[in-house]
Amino acid sequence: MSEPTRKADELGALWIESGAKGEYLSGTINGVRVVCFRNDTKTPGSKQPDWRVKRAQARDEDTGPREPVQLLEDEEPPF
């Protein structure tokens, strides 16, 4: 089966995933693998983002789990 044709204004695609701490998005934007996490520390009425987009860490299936993700001070791990 052939891959669907992307429209000229499409940058990529994201899928909803589930983890131990809830839902997150994962996919590819302009050929870069990304993950998106909801900003749980957002205060109502602020200009803080609703989601944070991060480059996905490369996984080497032969050597085991991913390398640790560097988190911001107020951020909790997504799992």
PDB file of N, CA, C and O in Angstrom, chain B, residues numbered from 101:
ATOM      1  N   MET B 101       0.838  -1.170   0.000  1.00  0.00           N
ATOM      2  CA  MET B 101       0.000   0.000   0.000  1.00  0.00           C
ATOM      3  C   MET B 101       0.889   1.240   0.000  1.00  0.00           C
ATOM      4  O   MET B 101       1.862   1.296   0.752  1.00  0.00           O
ATOM      5  N   SER B 102       0.577   2.215  -0.815  1.00  0.00           N
ATOM      6  CA  SER B 102       1.395   3.413  -0.895  1.00  0.00           C
ATOM      7  C   SER B 102       1.017   4.392   0.217  1.00  0.00           C
ATOM      8  O   SER B 102      -0.102   4.384   0.731  1.00  0.00           O
ATOM      9  N   GLU B 103       1.989   5.232   0.568  1.00  0.00           N
ATOM     10  CA  GLU B 103       1.787   6.225   1.614  1.00  0.00           C
ATOM     11  C   GLU B 103       0.913   7.351   1.075  1.00  0.00           C
ATOM     12  O   GLU B 103       1.061   7.735  -0.085  1.00  0.00           O
ATOM     13  N   PRO B 104      -0.011   7.899   1.905  1.00  0.00           N
ATOM     14  CA  PRO B 104      -0.863   8.984   1.426  1.00  0.00           C
ATOM     15  C   PRO B 104      -0.041  10.212   1.043  1.00  0.00           C
ATOM     16  O   PRO B 104       1.003  10.472   1.640  1.00  0.00           O
ATOM     17  N   THR B 105      -0.502  10.955   0.066  1.00  0.00           N
ATOM     18  CA  THR B 105       0.180  12.161  -0.379  1.00  0.00           C
ATOM     19  C   THR B 105      -0.032  13.275   0.631  1.00  0.00           C
ATOM     20  O   THR B 105      -1.158  13.524   1.061  1.00  0.00           O
ATOM     21  N   ARG B 106       1.069  13.957   1.015  1.00  0.00           N
ATOM     22  CA  ARG B 106       0.967  15.080   1.945  1.00  0.00           C
ATOM     23  C   ARG B 106       0.634  16.350   1.189  1.00  0.00           C
ATOM     24  O   ARG B 106       1.080  16.549   0.059  1.00  0.00           O
ATOM     25  N   LYS B 107      -0.146  17.200   1.812  1.00  0.00           N
ATOM     26  CA  LYS B 107      -0.478  18.482   1.223  1.00  0.00           C
ATOM     27  C   LYS B 107       0.704  19.428   1.394  1.00  0.00           C
ATOM     28  O   LYS B 107       1.526  19.236   2.289  1.00  0.00           O
ATOM     29  N   ALA B 108       0.794  20.434   0.553  1.00  0.00           N
ATOM     30  CA  ALA B 108       1.933  21.352   0.549  1.00  0.00           C
ATOM     31  C   ALA B 108       2.104  22.077   1.880  1.00  0.00           C
ATOM     32  O   ALA B 108       3.230  22.396   2.263  1.00  0.00           O
ATOM     33  N   ASP B 109       1.005  22.344   2.593  1.00  0.00           N
ATOM     34  CA  ASP B 109       1.108  23.080   3.848  1.00  0.00           C
ATOM     35  C   ASP B 109       1.235  22.169   5.078  1.00  0.00           C
ATOM     36  O   ASP B 109       1.252  22.660   6.207  1.00  0.00           O
ATOM     37  N   GLU B 110       1.324  20.862   4.872  1.00  0.00           N
ATOM     38  CA  GLU B 110       1.451  19.918   5.982  1.00  0.00           C
ATOM     39  C   GLU B 110       2.907  19.792   6.417  1.00  0.00           C
ATOM     40  O   GLU B 110       3.787  19.546   5.592  1.00  0.00           O
ATOM     41  N   LEU B 111       3.160  19.962   7.726  1.00  0.00           N
ATOM     42  CA  LEU B 111       4.516  19.879   8.269  1.00  0.00           C
ATOM     43  C   LEU B 111       4.852  18.496   8.792  1.00  0.00           C
ATOM     44  O   LEU B 111       6.023  18.122   8.846  1.00  0.00           O
ATOM     45  N   GLY B 112       3.852  17.741   9.173  1.00  0.00           N
ATOM     46  CA  GLY B 112       4.089  16.416   9.732  1.00  0.00           C
ATOM     47  C   GLY B 112       2.801  15.839  10.266  1.00  0.00           C
ATOM     48  O   GLY B 112       1.710  16.260   9.884  1.00  0.00           O
ATOM     49  N   ALA B 113       2.939  14.855  11.168  1.00  0.00           N
ATOM     50  CA  ALA B 113       1.770  14.194  11.732  1.00  0.00           C
ATOM     51  C   ALA B 113       2.075  13.758  13.157  1.00  0.00           C
ATOM     52  O   ALA B 113       3.207  13.395  13.478  1.00  0.00           O
ATOM     53  N   LEU B 114       1.039  13.796  14.023  1.00  0.00           N
ATOM     54  CA  LEU B 114       1.183  13.405  15.412  1.00  0.00           C
ATOM     55  C   LEU B 114       0.114  12.379  15.773  1.00  0.00           C
ATOM     56  O   LEU B 114      -0.991  12.397  15.230  1.00  0.00           O
ATOM     57  N   TRP B 115       0.455  11.493  16.688  1.00  0.00           N
ATOM     58  CA  TRP B 115      -0.463  10.473  17.167  1.00  0.00           C
ATOM     59  C   TRP B 115      -0.602  10.602  18.674  1.00  0.00           C
ATOM     60  O   TRP B 115       0.356  10.971  19.353  1.00  0.00           O
ATOM     61  N   ILE B 116      -1.781  10.302  19.205  1.00  0.00           N
ATOM     62  CA  ILE B 116      -1.987  10.288  20.645  1.00  0.00           C
ATOM     63  C   ILE B 116      -1.468   8.970  21.190  1.00  0.00           C
ATOM     64  O   ILE B 116      -1.820   7.898  20.699  1.00  0.00           O
ATOM     65  N   GLU B 117      -0.626   9.063  22.213  1.00  0.00           N
ATOM     66  CA  GLU B 117      -0.054   7.893  22.884  1.00  0.00           C
ATOM     67  C   GLU B 117      -0.458   7.949  24.354  1.00  0.00           C
ATOM     68  O   GLU B 117      -0.841   9.007  24.853  1.00  0.00           O
ATOM     69  N   SER B 118      -0.377   6.825  25.042  1.00  0.00           N
ATOM     70  CA  SER B 118      -0.667   6.783  26.472  1.00  0.00           C
ATOM     71  C   SER B 118       0.553   6.310  27.228  1.00  0.00           C
ATOM     72  O   SER B 118       1.225   5.365  26.815  1.00  0.00           O
ATOM     73  N   GLY B 119       0.838   6.971  28.340  1.00  0.00           N
ATOM     74  CA  GLY B 119       1.944   6.594  29.207  1.00  0.00           C
ATOM     75  C   GLY B 119       1.456   6.532  30.637  1.00  0.00           C
ATOM     76  O   GLY B 119       0.276   6.760  30.905  1.00  0.00           O
ATOM     77  N   ALA B 120       2.344   6.229  31.546  1.00  0.00           N
ATOM     78  CA  ALA B 120       1.978   6.105  32.958  1.00  0.00           C
ATOM     79  C   ALA B 120       1.427   7.405  33.524  1.00  0.00           C
ATOM     80  O   ALA B 120       0.607   7.378  34.442  1.00  0.00           O
ATOM     81  N   LYS B 121       1.866   8.555  32.987  1.00  0.00           N
ATOM     82  CA  LYS B 121       1.407   9.856  33.497  1.00  0.00           C
ATOM     83  C   LYS B 121       0.334  10.479  32.629  1.00  0.00           C
ATOM     84  O   LYS B 121      -0.005  11.647  32.824  1.00  0.00           O
ATOM     85  N   GLY B 122      -0.207   9.746  31.685  1.00  0.00           N
ATOM     86  CA  GLY B 122      -1.283  10.280  30.858  1.00  0.00           C
ATOM     87  C   GLY B 122      -0.953  10.288  29.381  1.00  0.00           C
ATOM     88  O   GLY B 122      -0.015   9.634  28.925  1.00  0.00           O
ATOM     89  N   GLU B 123      -1.750  11.048  28.646  1.00  0.00           N
ATOM     90  CA  GLU B 123      -1.596  11.091  27.191  1.00  0.00           C
ATOM     91  C   GLU B 123      -0.545  12.111  26.765  1.00  0.00           C
ATOM     92  O   GLU B 123      -0.327  13.127  27.424  1.00  0.00           O
ATOM     93  N   TYR B 124       0.093  11.806  25.646  1.00  0.00           N
ATOM     94  CA  TYR B 124       1.046  12.709  25.019  1.00  0.00           C
ATOM     95  C   TYR B 124       0.959  12.472  23.520  1.00  0.00           C
ATOM     96  O   TYR B 124       0.328  11.509  23.083  1.00  0.00           O
ATOM     97  N   LEU B 125       1.576  13.324  22.735  1.00  0.00           N
ATOM     98  CA  LEU B 125       1.589  13.197  21.283  1.00  0.00           C
ATOM     99  C   LEU B 125       2.981  12.801  20.831  1.00  0.00           C
ATOM    100  O   LEU B 125       3.974  13.217  21.427  1.00  0.00           O
ATOM    101  N   SER B 126       3.054  12.003  19.786  1.00  0.00           N
ATOM    102  CA  SER B 126       4.348  11.669  19.196  1.00  0.00           C
ATOM    103  C   SER B 126       4.179  11.608  17.690  1.00  0.00           C
ATOM    104  O   SER B 126       3.100  11.304  17.182  1.00  0.00           O
ATOM    105  N   GLY B 127       5.263  11.903  16.984  1.00  0.00           N
ATOM    106  CA  GLY B 127       5.206  11.858  15.532  1.00  0.00           C
ATOM    107  C   GLY B 127       6.417  12.520  14.922  1.00  0.00           C
ATOM    108  O   GLY B 127       7.492  12.564  15.522  1.00  0.00           O
ATOM    109  N   THR B 128       6.229  13.035  13.721  1.00  0.00           N
ATOM    110  CA  THR B 128       7.319  13.638  12.967  1.00  0.00           C
ATOM    111  C   THR B 128       6.880  14.990  12.426  1.00  0.00           C
ATOM    112  O   THR B 128       5.789  15.120  11.870  1.00  0.00           O
ATOM    113  N   ILE B 129       7.734  15.997  12.589  1.00  0.00           N
ATOM    114  CA  ILE B 129       7.497  17.324  12.018  1.00  0.00           C
ATOM    115  C   ILE B 129       8.727  17.680  11.201  1.00  0.00           C
ATOM    116  O   ILE B 129       9.840  17.744  11.723  1.00  0.00           O
ATOM    117  N   ASN B 130       8.514  17.911   9.916  1.00  0.00           N
ATOM    118  CA  ASN B 130       9.615  18.213   8.987  1.00  0.00           C
ATOM    119  C   ASN B 130      10.740  17.194   9.086  1.00  0.00           C
ATOM    120  O   ASN B 130      11.914  17.560   9.032  1.00  0.00           O
ATOM    121  N   GLY B 131      10.397  15.938   9.229  1.00  0.00           N
ATOM    122  CA  GLY B 131      11.386  14.872   9.273  1.00  0.00           C
ATOM    123  C   GLY B 131      12.064  14.679  10.621  1.00  0.00           C
ATOM    124  O   GLY B 131      12.944  13.827  10.745  1.00  0.00           O
ATOM    125  N   VAL B 132      11.674  15.453  11.641  1.00  0.00           N
ATOM    126  CA  VAL B 132      12.259  15.346  12.979  1.00  0.00           C
ATOM    127  C   VAL B 132      11.257  14.649  13.888  1.00  0.00           C
ATOM    128  O   VAL B 132      10.106  15.072  13.994  1.00  0.00           O
ATOM    129  N   ARG B 133      11.699  13.579  14.545  1.00  0.00           N
ATOM    130  CA  ARG B 133      10.824  12.883  15.489  1.00  0.00           C
ATOM    131  C   ARG B 133      10.643  13.740  16.734  1.00  0.00           C
ATOM    132  O   ARG B 133      11.622  14.209  17.316  1.00  0.00           O
ATOM    133  N   VAL B 134       9.387  13.947  17.146  1.00  0.00           N
ATOM    134  CA  VAL B 134       9.079  14.796  18.292  1.00  0.00           C
ATOM    135  C   VAL B 134       8.112  14.097  19.236  1.00  0.00           C
ATOM    136  O   VAL B 134       7.421  13.149  18.862  1.00  0.00           O
ATOM    137  N   VAL B 135       8.081  14.591  20.474  1.00  0.00           N
ATOM    138  CA  VAL B 135       7.056  14.219  21.447  1.00  0.00           C
ATOM    139  C   VAL B 135       6.510  15.520  22.017  1.00  0.00           C
ATOM    140  O   VAL B 135       7.245  16.497  22.156  1.00  0.00           O
ATOM    141  N   CYS B 136       5.225  15.533  22.345  1.00  0.00           N
ATOM    142  CA  CYS B 136       4.570  16.725  22.871  1.00  0.00           C
ATOM    143  C   CYS B 136       3.891  16.367  24.183  1.00  0.00           C
ATOM    144  O   CYS B 136       3.125  15.407  24.263  1.00  0.00           O
ATOM    145  N   PHE B 137       4.187  17.161  25.214  1.00  0.00           N
ATOM    146  CA  PHE B 137       3.618  16.923  26.533  1.00  0.00           C
ATOM    147  C   PHE B 137       2.768  18.116  26.951  1.00  0.00           C
ATOM    148  O   PHE B 137       3.144  19.267  26.731  1.00  0.00           O
ATOM    149  N   ARG B 138       1.620  17.830  27.554  1.00  0.00           N
ATOM    150  CA  ARG B 138       0.742  18.880  28.055  1.00  0.00           C
ATOM    151  C   ARG B 138       1.463  19.638  29.170  1.00  0.00           C
ATOM    152  O   ARG B 138       2.142  19.030  29.997  1.00  0.00           O
ATOM    153  N   ASN B 139       1.317  20.957  29.192  1.00  0.00           N
ATOM    154  CA  ASN B 139       1.929  21.799  30.218  1.00  0.00           C
ATOM    155  C   ASN B 139       1.016  21.784  31.441  1.00  0.00           C
ATOM    156  O   ASN B 139       0.088  22.587  31.536  1.00  0.00           O
ATOM    157  N   ASP B 140       1.277  20.881  32.366  1.00  0.00           N
ATOM    158  CA  ASP B 140       0.443  20.731  33.556  1.00  0.00           C
ATOM    159  C   ASP B 140       0.644  21.851  34.568  1.00  0.00           C
ATOM    160  O   ASP B 140      -0.143  21.973  35.506  1.00  0.00           O
ATOM    161  N   THR B 141       1.675  22.669  34.403  1.00  0.00           N
ATOM    162  CA  THR B 141       1.943  23.743  35.350  1.00  0.00           C
ATOM    163  C   THR B 141       1.416  25.095  34.862  1.00  0.00           C
ATOM    164  O   THR B 141       1.688  26.123  35.480  1.00  0.00           O
ATOM    165  N   LYS B 142       0.672  25.099  33.768  1.00  0.00           N
ATOM    166  CA  LYS B 142       0.142  26.339  33.223  1.00  0.00           C
ATOM    167  C   LYS B 142      -0.883  26.934  34.181  1.00  0.00           C
ATOM    168  O   LYS B 142      -1.753  26.233  34.697  1.00  0.00           O
ATOM    169  N   THR B 143      -0.762  28.244  34.408  1.00  0.00           N
ATOM    170  CA  THR B 143      -1.733  28.924  35.252  1.00  0.00           C
ATOM    171  C   THR B 143      -2.802  29.563  34.372  1.00  0.00           C
ATOM    172  O   THR B 143      -2.485  30.129  33.326  1.00  0.00           O
ATOM    173  N   PRO B 144      -4.065  29.478  34.785  1.00  0.00           N
ATOM    174  CA  PRO B 144      -5.155  30.042  33.981  1.00  0.00           C
ATOM    175  C   PRO B 144      -4.932  31.525  33.699  1.00  0.00           C
ATOM    176  O   PRO B 144      -4.531  32.283  34.582  1.00  0.00           O
ATOM    177  N   GLY B 145      -5.192  31.920  32.480  1.00  0.00           N
ATOM    178  CA  GLY B 145      -5.046  33.310  32.072  1.00  0.00           C
ATOM    179  C   GLY B 145      -3.628  33.720  31.698  1.00  0.00           C
ATOM    180  O   GLY B 145      -3.403  34.857  31.284  1.00  0.00           O
ATOM    181  N   SER B 146      -2.676  32.811  31.839  1.00  0.00           N
ATOM    182  CA  SER B 146      -1.291  33.145  31.502  1.00  0.00           C
ATOM    183  C   SER B 146      -1.047  32.944  30.011  1.00  0.00           C
ATOM    184  O   SER B 146      -1.888  32.394  29.299  1.00  0.00           O
ATOM    185  N   LYS B 147       0.097  33.392  29.558  1.00  0.00           N
ATOM    186  CA  LYS B 147       0.472  33.207  28.161  1.00  0.00           C
ATOM    187  C   LYS B 147       1.380  31.996  27.977  1.00  0.00           C
ATOM    188  O   LYS B 147       2.027  31.849  26.941  1.00  0.00           O
ATOM    189  N   GLN B 148       1.423  31.131  28.986  1.00  0.00           N
ATOM    190  CA  GLN B 148       2.228  29.920  28.889  1.00  0.00           C
ATOM    191  C   GLN B 148       1.624  28.992  27.842  1.00  0.00           C
ATOM    192  O   GLN B 148       0.414  29.022  27.618  1.00  0.00           O
ATOM    193  N   PRO B 149       2.447  28.168  27.199  1.00  0.00           N
ATOM    194  CA  PRO B 149       1.921  27.246  26.183  1.00  0.00           C
ATOM    195  C   PRO B 149       1.094  26.122  26.820  1.00  0.00           C
ATOM    196  O   PRO B 149       1.290  25.774  27.984  1.00  0.00           O
ATOM    197  N   ASP B 150       0.179  25.570  26.042  1.00  0.00           N
ATOM    198  CA  ASP B 150      -0.621  24.432  26.493  1.00  0.00           C
ATOM    199  C   ASP B 150       0.146  23.129  26.345  1.00  0.00           C
ATOM    200  O   ASP B 150      -0.046  22.201  27.131  1.00  0.00           O
ATOM    201  N   TRP B 151       1.018  23.052  25.340  1.00  0.00           N
ATOM    202  CA  TRP B 151       1.809  21.853  25.060  1.00  0.00           C
ATOM    203  C   TRP B 151       3.272  22.247  24.894  1.00  0.00           C
ATOM    204  O   TRP B 151       3.571  23.360  24.462  1.00  0.00           O
ATOM    205  N   ARG B 152       4.180  21.342  25.232  1.00  0.00           N
ATOM    206  CA  ARG B 152       5.624  21.512  25.018  1.00  0.00           C
ATOM    207  C   ARG B 152       6.065  20.478  23.981  1.00  0.00           C
ATOM    208  O   ARG B 152       5.742  19.297  24.105  1.00  0.00           O
ATOM    209  N   VAL B 153       6.794  20.918  22.969  1.00  0.00           N
ATOM    210  CA  VAL B 153       7.277  20.043  21.905  1.00  0.00           C
ATOM    211  C   VAL B 153       8.769  19.823  22.104  1.00  0.00           C
ATOM    212  O   VAL B 153       9.533  20.779  22.236  1.00  0.00           O
ATOM    213  N   LYS B 154       9.182  18.556  22.125  1.00  0.00           N
ATOM    214  CA  LYS B 154      10.589  18.220  22.318  1.00  0.00           C
ATOM    215  C   LYS B 154      11.039  17.238  21.247  1.00  0.00           C
ATOM    216  O   LYS B 154      10.249  16.443  20.736  1.00  0.00           O
ATOM    217  N   ARG B 155      12.306  17.308  20.924  1.00  0.00           N
ATOM    218  CA  ARG B 155      12.893  16.330  19.997  1.00  0.00           C
ATOM    219  C   ARG B 155      12.896  14.980  20.702  1.00  0.00           C
ATOM    220  O   ARG B 155      13.340  14.879  21.846  1.00  0.00           O
ATOM    221  N   ALA B 156      12.411  13.953  20.035  1.00  0.00           N
ATOM    222  CA  ALA B 156      12.392  12.610  20.618  1.00  0.00           C
ATOM    223  C   ALA B 156      13.811  12.080  20.727  1.00  0.00           C
ATOM    224  O   ALA B 156      14.628  12.293  19.831  1.00  0.00           O
ATOM    225  N   GLN B 157      14.103  11.400  21.805  1.00  0.00           N
ATOM    226  CA  GLN B 157      15.415  10.794  22.007  1.00  0.00           C
ATOM    227  C   GLN B 157      15.533   9.557  21.127  1.00  0.00           C
ATOM    228  O   GLN B 157      14.588   8.777  21.016  1.00  0.00           O
ATOM    229  N   ALA B 158      16.684   9.380  20.509  1.00  0.00           N
ATOM    230  CA  ALA B 158      16.924   8.207  19.661  1.00  0.00           C
ATOM    231  C   ALA B 158      16.953   6.958  20.528  1.00  0.00           C
ATOM    232  O   ALA B 158      17.490   6.969  21.636  1.00  0.00           O
ATOM    233  N   ARG B 159      16.374   5.887  20.016  1.00  0.00           N
ATOM    234  CA  ARG B 159      16.366   4.607  20.720  1.00  0.00           C
ATOM    235  C   ARG B 159      17.180   3.606  19.945  1.00  0.00           C
ATOM    236  O   ARG B 159      16.993   3.447  18.738  1.00  0.00           O
ATOM    237  N   ASP B 160      18.061   2.946  20.610  1.00  0.00           N
ATOM    238  CA  ASP B 160      18.830   1.877  19.991  1.00  0.00           C
ATOM    239  C   ASP B 160      18.302   0.567  20.564  1.00  0.00           C
ATOM    240  O   ASP B 160      18.591   0.229  21.712  1.00  0.00           O
ATOM    241  N   GLU B 161      17.540  -0.161  19.779  1.00  0.00           N
ATOM    242  CA  GLU B 161      16.880  -1.380  20.247  1.00  0.00           C
ATOM    243  C   GLU B 161      17.877  -2.423  20.746  1.00  0.00           C
ATOM    244  O   GLU B 161      17.530  -3.254  21.584  1.00  0.00           O
ATOM    245  N   ASP B 162      19.110  -2.390  20.243  1.00  0.00           N
ATOM    246  CA  ASP B 162      20.094  -3.395  20.630  1.00  0.00           C
ATOM    247  C   ASP B 162      20.716  -3.126  22.000  1.00  0.00           C
ATOM    248  O   ASP B 162      21.175  -4.057  22.661  1.00  0.00           O
ATOM    249  N   THR B 163      20.737  -1.864  22.434  1.00  0.00           N
ATOM    250  CA  THR B 163      21.432  -1.541  23.677  1.00  0.00           C
ATOM    251  C   THR B 163      20.501  -1.246  24.838  1.00  0.00           C
ATOM    252  O   THR B 163      20.974  -0.975  25.941  1.00  0.00           O
ATOM    253  N   GLY B 164      19.208  -1.288  24.629  1.00  0.00           N
ATOM    254  CA  GLY B 164      18.291  -1.103  25.743  1.00  0.00           C
ATOM    255  C   GLY B 164      17.517   0.200  25.668  1.00  0.00           C
ATOM    256  O   GLY B 164      17.220   0.693  24.581  1.00  0.00           O
ATOM    257  N   PRO B 165      17.189   0.759  26.838  1.00  0.00           N
ATOM    258  CA  PRO B 165      16.290   1.914  26.885  1.00  0.00           C
ATOM    259  C   PRO B 165      16.926   3.197  26.365  1.00  0.00           C
ATOM    260  O   PRO B 165      18.130   3.268  26.120  1.00  0.00           O
ATOM    261  N   ARG B 166      16.078   4.205  26.207  1.00  0.00           N
ATOM    262  CA  ARG B 166      16.521   5.520  25.740  1.00  0.00           C
ATOM    263  C   ARG B 166      17.432   6.188  26.747  1.00  0.00           C
ATOM    264  O   ARG B 166      17.482   5.812  27.918  1.00  0.00           O
ATOM    265  N   GLU B 167      18.142   7.175  26.268  1.00  0.00           N
ATOM    266  CA  GLU B 167      18.955   7.985  27.167  1.00  0.00           C
ATOM    267  C   GLU B 167      18.024   8.916  27.930  1.00  0.00           C
ATOM    268  O   GLU B 167      16.941   9.235  27.438  1.00  0.00           O
ATOM    269  N   PRO B 168      18.424   9.364  29.130  1.00  0.00           N
ATOM    270  CA  PRO B 168      17.549  10.225  29.923  1.00  0.00           C
ATOM    271  C   PRO B 168      17.217  11.522  29.199  1.00  0.00           C
ATOM    272  O   PRO B 168      18.033  12.057  28.449  1.00  0.00           O
ATOM    273  N   VAL B 169      16.017  12.014  29.433  1.00  0.00           N
ATOM    274  CA  VAL B 169      15.570  13.275  28.857  1.00  0.00           C
ATOM    275  C   VAL B 169      15.919  14.383  29.835  1.00  0.00           C
ATOM    276  O   VAL B 169      15.680  14.245  31.035  1.00  0.00           O
ATOM    277  N   GLN B 170      16.478  15.473  29.345  1.00  0.00           N
ATOM    278  CA  GLN B 170      16.802  16.616  30.199  1.00  0.00           C
ATOM    279  C   GLN B 170      15.515  17.404  30.414  1.00  0.00           C
ATOM    280  O   GLN B 170      14.907  17.866  29.449  1.00  0.00           O
ATOM    281  N   LEU B 171      15.094  17.562  31.667  1.00  0.00           N
ATOM    282  CA  LEU B 171      13.845  18.247  31.986  1.00  0.00           C
ATOM    283  C   LEU B 171      14.112  19.654  32.507  1.00  0.00           C
ATOM    284  O   LEU B 171      15.172  19.932  33.068  1.00  0.00           O
ATOM    285  N   LEU B 172      13.137  20.533  32.314  1.00  0.00           N
ATOM    286  CA  LEU B 172      13.201  21.859  32.915  1.00  0.00           C
ATOM    287  C   LEU B 172      12.965  21.712  34.411  1.00  0.00           C
ATOM    288  O   LEU B 172      12.455  20.683  34.855  1.00  0.00           O
ATOM    289  N   GLU B 173      13.327  22.723  35.194  1.00  0.00           N
ATOM    290  CA  GLU B 173      13.233  22.626  36.646  1.00  0.00           C
ATOM    291  C   GLU B 173      11.836  22.254  37.133  1.00  0.00           C
ATOM    292  O   GLU B 173      11.710  21.438  38.047  1.00  0.00           O
ATOM    293  N   ASP B 174      10.778  22.832  36.545  1.00  0.00           N
ATOM    294  CA  ASP B 174       9.431  22.599  37.035  1.00  0.00           C
ATOM    295  C   ASP B 174       8.712  21.463  36.324  1.00  0.00           C
ATOM    296  O   ASP B 174       7.499  21.315  36.472  1.00  0.00           O
ATOM    297  N   GLU B 175       9.430  20.669  35.565  1.00  0.00           N
ATOM    298  CA  GLU B 175       8.827  19.635  34.745  1.00  0.00           C
ATOM    299  C   GLU B 175       9.018  18.251  35.358  1.00  0.00           C
ATOM    300  O   GLU B 175      10.058  17.944  35.941  1.00  0.00           O
ATOM    301  N   GLU B 176       7.990  17.431  35.209  1.00  0.00           N
ATOM    302  CA  GLU B 176       8.103  16.043  35.668  1.00  0.00           C
ATOM    303  C   GLU B 176       8.283  15.139  34.461  1.00  0.00           C
ATOM    304  O   GLU B 176       7.863  15.498  33.361  1.00  0.00           O
ATOM    305  N   PRO B 177       8.902  13.966  34.638  1.00  0.00           N
ATOM    306  CA  PRO B 177       9.066  13.065  33.513  1.00  0.00           C
ATOM    307  C   PRO B 177       7.721  12.599  32.974  1.00  0.00           C
ATOM    308  O   PRO B 177       6.757  12.510  33.734  1.00  0.00           O
ATOM    309  N   PRO B 178       7.633  12.299  31.676  1.00  0.00           N
ATOM    310  CA  PRO B 178       6.368  11.920  31.055  1.00  0.00           C
ATOM    311  C   PRO B 178       5.935  10.501  31.340  1.00  0.00           C
ATOM    312  O   PRO B 178       4.914  10.065  30.808  1.00  0.00           O
ATOM    313  N   PHE B 179       6.663   9.764  32.152  1.00  0.00           N
ATOM    314  CA  PHE B 179       6.315   8.370  32.393  1.00  0.00           C
ATOM    315  C   PHE B 179       6.285   8.076  33.868  1.00  0.00           C
ATOM    316  O   PHE B 179       6.009   6.944  34.266  1.00  0.00           O
TER     317      PHE B 179
END
